[in-house]
């Protein structure tokens, strides 16, 4: 029987608490990038199969979020940004969150493997394992590179979506994975800059607390300079067209501008530039994947379609 933990914030667990465990905002981004992988993949997939794959990706992401909250409840209580999470507040017992998360993970992986294909199921299982075991349990509390290495888990949904359609992998979806992988450090280090006190209080070795804010700003700018040209690649490997290229170039320039502002930031108390970059980075990733989805749903021919035989 599911019970709530007896803690200062005790009350009976609600459906809303368990929904919060799934990290719905993170889940929505994972669903969106996974959908892009499904849409841009070559070949036909039955709509029910596509829906099943997307549902499994969503549930797998939610399971990862629930397990992350269960294992990180001790440090979540110490940070203002996470103190209201249901396990940290004592609304859901840690053990119940673990049972909930692992059952969701097993269900998502099993259904993906049985009803979609084995490769998609294996990739989903690897993603959950990497996020929970490698990032949450190992890297997060040990190294300021936690976000860089751990970011692989959040980058894989487009590859899972592609595999759900094709039953295989190729370099093309890995370009989408690389975009998210390079996007993750500037996005989360911007957050770490204006939440550095939170992370310091919890003892999480985020880069601003370990290597200093000046070093973190340079890293953000460097990763952004690497990200933007990679963000243009889908237009030249058979995935994106004119619309995508225009969107990637426009939002890429915006990312560089804001990351340069972070590099030159002087207000280390409020960190206004870092706050802007955090928001702009979300817009950047959303815009790129939205452009890809729109082009393919509208059947706009990709610029690099003649190269697709080598990449897909």
DRENDO-1510 file (C-alpha; in Angstrom, 1 decimal, always signed):
<recs>
REC; n; res; u; v; w
REC; 1; UNK; +0.0; +0.0; +0.0 .
REC; 2; UNK; +1.3; +3.5; -0.9 .
REC; 3; UNK; +1.8; +5.7; +2.1 .
REC; 4; UNK; +3.2; +9.2; +2.6 .
REC; 5; UNK; +6.3; +9.8; +4.6 .
REC; 6; UNK; +6.0; +11.2; +8.1 .
REC; 7; UNK; +7.9; +14.4; +8.0 .
REC; 8; UNK; +7.3; +18.1; +9.0 .
REC; 9; UNK; +5.4; +18.6; +5.7 .
REC; 10; UNK; +3.3; +15.5; +6.1 .
REC; 11; UNK; -0.1; +15.2; +4.4 .
REC; 12; UNK; -1.7; +12.4; +2.4 .
REC; 13; UNK; -0.2; +12.0; -1.1 .
REC; 14; UNK; -2.4; +13.1; -3.9 .
REC; 15; UNK; -2.6; +12.3; -7.6 .
REC; 16; UNK; -1.0; +15.7; -8.2 .
REC; 17; UNK; +2.0; +14.7; -6.1 .
REC; 18; UNK; +2.6; +11.6; -8.2 .
REC; 19; UNK; +2.2; +13.6; -11.4 .
REC; 20; UNK; +4.8; +16.1; -10.1 .
REC; 21; UNK; +7.2; +13.1; -9.5 .
REC; 22; UNK; +7.2; +12.7; -13.3 .
REC; 23; UNK; +8.8; +16.1; -13.8 .
REC; 24; UNK; +6.2; +17.1; -16.4 .
REC; 25; UNK; +8.1; +20.1; -17.7 .
REC; 26; UNK; +11.2; +18.0; -18.4 .
REC; 27; UNK; +8.9; +15.3; -19.8 .
REC; 28; UNK; +7.3; +17.7; -22.3 .
REC; 29; UNK; +10.8; +18.5; -23.8 .
REC; 30; UNK; +11.7; +14.8; -24.0 .
REC; 31; UNK; +8.3; +14.1; -25.8 .
REC; 32; UNK; +8.9; +16.9; -28.2 .
REC; 33; UNK; +12.4; +15.9; -29.2 .
REC; 34; UNK; +11.4; +12.2; -29.3 .
REC; 35; UNK; +8.5; +13.2; -31.6 .
REC; 36; UNK; +11.0; +15.0; -33.9 .
REC; 37; UNK; +13.0; +11.7; -34.2 .
REC; 38; UNK; +9.8; +9.9; -35.2 .
REC; 39; UNK; +8.7; +12.5; -37.7 .
REC; 40; UNK; +12.0; +12.9; -39.5 .
REC; 41; UNK; +12.8; +9.2; -39.7 .
REC; 42; UNK; +12.5; +7.7; -43.2 .
REC; 43; UNK; +9.8; +5.2; -44.0 .
REC; 44; UNK; +6.2; +4.7; -42.8 .
REC; 45; UNK; +5.2; +3.9; -39.2 .
REC; 46; UNK; +1.6; +3.1; -38.2 .
REC; 47; UNK; +0.1; +6.0; -36.2 .
REC; 48; UNK; -0.6; +3.6; -33.3 .
REC; 49; UNK; +3.0; +2.4; -33.2 .
REC; 50; UNK; +4.2; +6.0; -33.3 .
REC; 51; UNK; +1.8; +6.9; -30.4 .
REC; 52; UNK; +3.0; +3.8; -28.4 .
REC; 53; UNK; +6.6; +4.8; -28.9 .
REC; 54; UNK; +6.0; +8.4; -27.9 .
REC; 55; UNK; +4.0; +7.2; -24.8 .
REC; 56; UNK; +6.8; +4.9; -23.8 .
REC; 57; UNK; +9.4; +7.7; -24.2 .
REC; 58; UNK; +7.2; +10.0; -22.0 .
REC; 59; UNK; +6.7; +7.3; -19.3 .
REC; 60; UNK; +10.4; +6.5; -19.4 .
REC; 61; UNK; +11.2; +10.1; -18.8 .
REC; 62; UNK; +8.7; +10.4; -16.0 .
REC; 63; UNK; +10.1; +7.2; -14.4 .
REC; 64; UNK; +13.6; +8.8; -14.5 .
REC; 65; UNK; +12.2; +11.9; -12.9 .
REC; 66; UNK; +10.5; +10.0; -10.1 .
REC; 67; UNK; +13.7; +8.0; -9.4 .
REC; 68; UNK; +15.8; +11.1; -9.5 .
REC; 69; UNK; +13.5; +12.8; -6.9 .
REC; 70; UNK; +13.6; +9.7; -4.7 .
REC; 71; UNK; +17.4; +9.4; -4.7 .
REC; 72; UNK; +18.0; +13.1; -4.4 .
REC; 73; UNK; +15.4; +13.9; -1.7 .
REC; 74; UNK; +18.1; +14.7; +0.8 .
REC; 75; UNK; +19.7; +17.5; -1.3 .
REC; 76; UNK; +16.4; +18.6; -2.8 .
REC; 77; UNK; +15.3; +19.7; +0.8 .
REC; 78; UNK; +18.3; +22.0; +1.0 .
REC; 79; UNK; +17.7; +23.9; -2.3 .
REC; 80; UNK; +14.9; +26.6; -2.7 .
REC; 81; UNK; +14.3; +25.4; -6.3 .
REC; 82; UNK; +13.6; +21.8; -5.3 .
REC; 83; UNK; +12.4; +22.0; -1.7 .
REC; 84; UNK; +8.8; +21.8; -2.7 .
REC; 85; UNK; +9.1; +18.5; -4.5 .
REC; 86; UNK; +6.8; +15.8; -3.1 .
REC; 87; UNK; +9.5; +13.5; -1.7 .
REC; 88; UNK; +11.5; +16.3; -0.2 .
REC; 89; UNK; +8.3; +17.7; +1.4 .
REC; 90; UNK; +7.5; +14.3; +2.9 .
REC; 91; UNK; +4.2; +14.0; +0.9 .
REC; 92; UNK; +5.4; +10.8; -0.7 .
REC; 93; UNK; +7.7; +8.3; +1.0 .
REC; 94; UNK; +11.1; +7.7; -0.7 .
REC; 95; UNK; +10.4; +4.0; -0.9 .
REC; 96; UNK; +7.0; +4.6; -2.6 .
REC; 97; UNK; +8.6; +6.9; -5.1 .
REC; 98; UNK; +11.2; +4.3; -5.9 .
REC; 99; UNK; +8.6; +1.6; -6.4 .
REC; 100; UNK; +6.5; +3.9; -8.6 .
REC; 101; UNK; +9.6; +4.9; -10.7 .
REC; 102; UNK; +11.0; +1.5; -11.2 .
REC; 103; UNK; +7.6; +0.0; -12.2 .
REC; 104; UNK; +7.0; +2.8; -14.7 .
REC; 105; UNK; +10.5; +2.3; -16.1 .
REC; 106; UNK; +10.0; -1.5; -16.5 .
REC; 107; UNK; +6.6; -1.0; -18.1 .
REC; 108; UNK; +7.8; +1.6; -20.5 .
REC; 109; UNK; +10.9; -0.4; -21.6 .
REC; 110; UNK; +8.9; -3.7; -21.8 .
REC; 111; UNK; +6.1; -2.2; -23.9 .
REC; 112; UNK; +8.5; -0.4; -26.2 .
REC; 113; UNK; +10.4; -3.6; -26.8 .
REC; 114; UNK; +7.3; -5.8; -27.3 .
REC; 115; UNK; +5.1; -3.5; -29.3 .
REC; 116; UNK; +7.6; -1.2; -31.1 .
REC; 117; UNK; +11.0; -2.9; -31.6 .
REC; 118; UNK; +13.9; -4.3; -29.5 .
REC; 119; UNK; +16.3; -1.5; -30.5 .
REC; 120; UNK; +14.0; +1.3; -29.4 .
REC; 121; UNK; +13.4; -0.6; -26.1 .
REC; 122; UNK; +17.1; -1.1; -25.5 .
REC; 123; UNK; +17.8; +2.6; -26.1 .
REC; 124; UNK; +15.1; +3.6; -23.7 .
REC; 125; UNK; +16.4; +1.2; -21.1 .
REC; 126; UNK; +19.9; +2.6; -21.6 .
REC; 127; UNK; +18.6; +6.2; -21.3 .
REC; 128; UNK; +16.8; +5.5; -18.0 .
REC; 129; UNK; +19.8; +3.6; -16.6 .
REC; 130; UNK; +22.2; +6.4; -17.6 .
REC; 131; UNK; +20.1; +9.1; -16.1 .
REC; 132; UNK; +19.5; +7.3; -12.8 .
REC; 133; UNK; +22.7; +5.3; -12.2 .
REC; 134; UNK; +25.4; +7.3; -14.0 .
REC; 135; UNK; +24.1; +10.9; -13.6 .
REC; 136; UNK; +22.0; +10.9; -10.4 .
REC; 137; UNK; +23.8; +8.3; -8.3 .
REC; 138; UNK; +27.3; +8.7; -9.5 .
REC; 139; UNK; +28.2; +12.0; -11.3 .
REC; 140; UNK; +25.9; +14.6; -9.8 .
REC; 141; UNK; +27.6; +14.6; -6.4 .
REC; 142; UNK; +31.1; +13.9; -7.5 .
REC; 143; UNK; +32.1; +16.1; -10.4 .
REC; 144; UNK; +31.4; +19.5; -12.0 .
REC; 145; UNK; +31.2; +17.7; -15.3 .
REC; 146; UNK; +28.0; +16.0; -14.1 .
REC; 147; UNK; +25.9; +18.0; -16.5 .
REC; 148; UNK; +28.2; +17.4; -19.5 .
REC; 149; UNK; +28.4; +13.6; -19.2 .
REC; 150; UNK; +24.9; +13.2; -17.7 .
REC; 151; UNK; +23.5; +15.2; -20.6 .
REC; 152; UNK; +23.7; +12.2; -22.8 .
REC; 153; UNK; +20.6; +10.8; -21.2 .
REC; 154; UNK; +18.5; +13.8; -22.1 .
REC; 155; UNK; +19.9; +13.9; -25.6 .
REC; 156; UNK; +18.9; +10.4; -26.7 .
REC; 157; UNK; +15.1; +10.7; -27.3 .
REC; 158; UNK; +15.4; +11.7; -31.0 .
REC; 159; UNK; +17.5; +8.5; -31.6 .
REC; 160; UNK; +14.8; +6.5; -29.7 .
REC; 161; UNK; +12.1; +8.0; -31.9 .
REC; 162; UNK; +14.2; +7.3; -35.1 .
REC; 163; UNK; +14.8; +3.7; -34.0 .
REC; 164; UNK; +11.1; +3.2; -33.3 .
REC; 165; UNK; +10.3; +3.9; -36.9 .
REC; 166; UNK; +13.3; +2.3; -38.7 .
REC; 167; UNK; +14.5; -0.4; -36.3 .
REC; 168; UNK; +18.0; +0.9; -36.8 .
REC; 169; UNK; +20.3; +3.9; -36.2 .
REC; 170; UNK; +22.4; +6.0; -38.6 .
REC; 171; UNK; +24.4; +9.2; -38.4 .
REC; 172; UNK; +21.4; +11.4; -39.1 .
REC; 173; UNK; +19.6; +11.1; -35.8 .
REC; 174; UNK; +22.9; +11.3; -34.0 .
REC; 175; UNK; +23.2; +14.8; -35.3 .
REC; 176; UNK; +20.0; +15.6; -33.3 .
REC; 177; UNK; +21.5; +13.9; -30.3 .
REC; 178; UNK; +24.6; +16.0; -30.6 .
REC; 179; UNK; +22.6; +19.2; -30.7 .
REC; 180; UNK; +20.9; +18.4; -27.4 .
REC; 181; UNK; +24.2; +17.2; -25.9 .
REC; 182; UNK; +26.0; +20.4; -26.7 .
REC; 183; UNK; +22.9; +22.5; -25.7 .
REC; 184; UNK; +22.8; +21.0; -22.2 .
REC; 185; UNK; +25.9; +22.6; -20.6 .
REC; 186; UNK; +25.1; +26.2; -21.5 .
REC; 187; UNK; +21.5; +25.7; -20.5 .
REC; 188; UNK; +22.2; +24.2; -17.1 .
REC; 189; UNK; +25.3; +26.2; -16.3 .
REC; 190; UNK; +23.3; +29.4; -16.8 .
REC; 191; UNK; +20.9; +28.0; -14.2 .
REC; 192; UNK; +23.9; +27.1; -11.9 .
REC; 193; UNK; +25.2; +30.7; -12.1 .
REC; 194; UNK; +22.1; +32.3; -10.6 .
REC; 195; UNK; +21.4; +29.3; -8.3 .
REC; 196; UNK; +25.0; +28.8; -7.1 .
REC; 197; UNK; +24.0; +29.4; -3.5 .
REC; 198; UNK; +21.4; +26.6; -3.7 .
REC; 199; UNK; +24.0; +24.2; -5.1 .
REC; 200; UNK; +26.6; +25.2; -2.5 .
REC; 201; UNK; +24.1; +24.7; +0.3 .
REC; 202; UNK; +23.3; +21.2; -0.9 .
REC; 203; UNK; +27.0; +20.3; -1.6 .
REC; 204; UNK; +26.4; +19.6; -5.3 .
REC; 205; UNK; +29.7; +20.4; -7.1 .
REC; 206; UNK; +28.3; +22.5; -10.0 .
REC; 207; UNK; +30.9; +24.3; -12.0 .
REC; 208; UNK; +30.4; +27.8; -10.6 .
REC; 209; UNK; +31.0; +26.5; -7.1 .
REC; 210; UNK; +34.0; +24.4; -8.0 .
REC; 211; UNK; +35.8; +26.3; -10.8 .
REC; 212; UNK; +34.4; +29.8; -10.2 .
REC; 213; UNK; +31.9; +31.9; -12.1 .
REC; 214; UNK; +34.4; +33.4; -14.6 .
REC; 215; UNK; +35.5; +29.9; -15.7 .
REC; 216; UNK; +31.9; +28.8; -16.0 .
REC; 217; UNK; +31.1; +31.8; -18.2 .
REC; 218; UNK; +33.9; +31.0; -20.6 .
REC; 219; UNK; +32.7; +27.4; -20.7 .
REC; 220; UNK; +29.2; +28.5; -21.5 .
REC; 221; UNK; +30.4; +30.7; -24.4 .
REC; 222; UNK; +32.7; +28.0; -25.7 .
REC; 223; UNK; +29.9; +25.4; -25.8 .
REC; 224; UNK; +27.6; +27.8; -27.4 .
REC; 225; UNK; +30.1; +28.5; -30.2 .
REC; 226; UNK; +30.3; +24.7; -30.7 .
REC; 227; UNK; +26.5; +24.3; -30.5 .
REC; 228; UNK; +25.4; +26.8; -33.1 .
REC; 229; UNK; +27.2; +25.4; -36.2 .
REC; 230; UNK; +26.1; +21.9; -35.2 .
REC; 231; UNK; +22.6; +23.2; -35.0 .
REC; 232; UNK; +22.8; +24.1; -38.7 .
REC; 233; UNK; +23.9; +20.6; -39.7 .
REC; 234; UNK; +20.4; +19.0; -40.1 .
REC; 235; UNK; +19.8; +21.4; -43.1 .
REC; 236; UNK; +22.8; +19.7; -44.8 .
REC; 237; UNK; +22.3; +16.1; -44.0 .
REC; 238; UNK; +18.8; +15.5; -45.3 .
REC; 239; UNK; +16.8; +16.4; -42.2 .
REC; 240; UNK; +16.0; +20.1; -42.5 .
REC; 241; UNK; +15.2; +22.6; -45.2 .
REC; 242; UNK; +15.1; +26.3; -45.8 .
REC; 243; UNK; +12.7; +26.9; -42.9 .
REC; 244; UNK; +14.9; +24.9; -40.5 .
REC; 245; UNK; +18.1; +26.7; -41.7 .
REC; 246; UNK; +16.6; +30.1; -41.2 .
REC; 247; UNK; +15.3; +29.3; -37.8 .
REC; 248; UNK; +18.6; +27.6; -36.7 .
REC; 249; UNK; +20.6; +30.6; -37.9 .
REC; 250; UNK; +18.4; +33.2; -36.3 .
REC; 251; UNK; +18.1; +31.5; -32.9 .
REC; 252; UNK; +21.8; +30.5; -33.1 .
REC; 253; UNK; +22.7; +34.2; -33.4 .
REC; 254; UNK; +20.5; +34.9; -30.4 .
REC; 255; UNK; +22.2; +32.2; -28.4 .
REC; 256; UNK; +25.6; +33.6; -29.2 .
REC; 257; UNK; +24.5; +37.1; -28.3 .
REC; 258; UNK; +23.1; +36.0; -24.9 .
REC; 259; UNK; +26.1; +33.8; -24.1 .
REC; 260; UNK; +28.4; +36.6; -24.9 .
REC; 261; UNK; +26.4; +38.8; -22.4 .
REC; 262; UNK; +26.9; +36.1; -19.8 .
REC; 263; UNK; +30.7; +36.1; -20.6 .
REC; 264; UNK; +30.8; +39.8; -19.9 .
REC; 265; UNK; +28.4; +39.7; -16.9 .
REC; 266; UNK; +29.3; +42.0; -14.0 .
REC; 267; UNK; +26.3; +41.6; -11.7 .
REC; 268; UNK; +27.2; +38.4; -9.9 .
REC; 269; UNK; +24.5; +38.8; -7.3 .
REC; 270; UNK; +21.4; +38.8; -9.6 .
REC; 271; UNK; +23.0; +37.3; -12.7 .
REC; 272; UNK; +20.5; +38.9; -15.2 .
REC; 273; UNK; +22.4; +37.7; -18.3 .
REC; 274; UNK; +22.5; +34.1; -17.1 .
REC; 275; UNK; +18.7; +34.2; -16.3 .
REC; 276; UNK; +18.1; +35.5; -19.9 .
REC; 277; UNK; +20.3; +32.8; -21.4 .
REC; 278; UNK; +18.5; +30.1; -19.5 .
REC; 279; UNK; +15.2; +31.2; -21.0 .
REC; 280; UNK; +16.6; +31.8; -24.5 .
REC; 281; UNK; +18.2; +28.4; -24.6 .
REC; 282; UNK; +14.8; +26.8; -24.0 .
REC; 283; UNK; +13.4; +28.9; -26.9 .
REC; 284; UNK; +16.4; +27.8; -29.1 .
REC; 285; UNK; +15.9; +24.1; -28.7 .
REC; 286; UNK; +12.2; +24.3; -29.0 .
REC; 287; UNK; +12.5; +26.4; -32.2 .
REC; 288; UNK; +14.9; +24.1; -33.9 .
REC; 289; UNK; +12.9; +20.9; -33.3 .
REC; 290; UNK; +9.6; +22.7; -34.0 .
REC; 291; UNK; +11.0; +23.7; -37.4 .
REC; 292; UNK; +12.0; +20.2; -38.2 .
REC; 293; UNK; +8.6; +18.8; -37.3 .
REC; 294; UNK; +6.8; +21.5; -39.2 .
REC; 295; UNK; +8.9; +21.0; -42.4 .
REC; 296; UNK; +8.3; +17.2; -42.4 .
REC; 297; UNK; +4.6; +17.4; -41.6 .
REC; 298; UNK; +4.2; +20.0; -44.4 .
REC; 299; UNK; +6.4; +17.8; -46.7 .
REC; 300; UNK; +8.9; +20.6; -47.4 .
REC; 301; UNK; +11.9; +19.0; -49.1 .
REC; 302; UNK; +15.1; +19.1; -47.0 .
REC; 303; UNK; +18.0; +21.1; -48.4 .
REC; 304; UNK; +20.4; +18.2; -48.1 .
REC; 305; UNK; +18.0; +15.5; -49.4 .
REC; 306; UNK; +20.6; +14.5; -52.0 .
REC; 307; UNK; +23.0; +13.6; -49.1 .
REC; 308; UNK; +20.4; +11.6; -47.2 .
REC; 309; UNK; +21.6; +8.3; -48.7 .
REC; 310; UNK; +24.9; +8.6; -47.0 .
REC; 311; UNK; +23.5; +9.8; -43.7 .
REC; 312; UNK; +20.2; +7.9; -43.2 .
</recs>
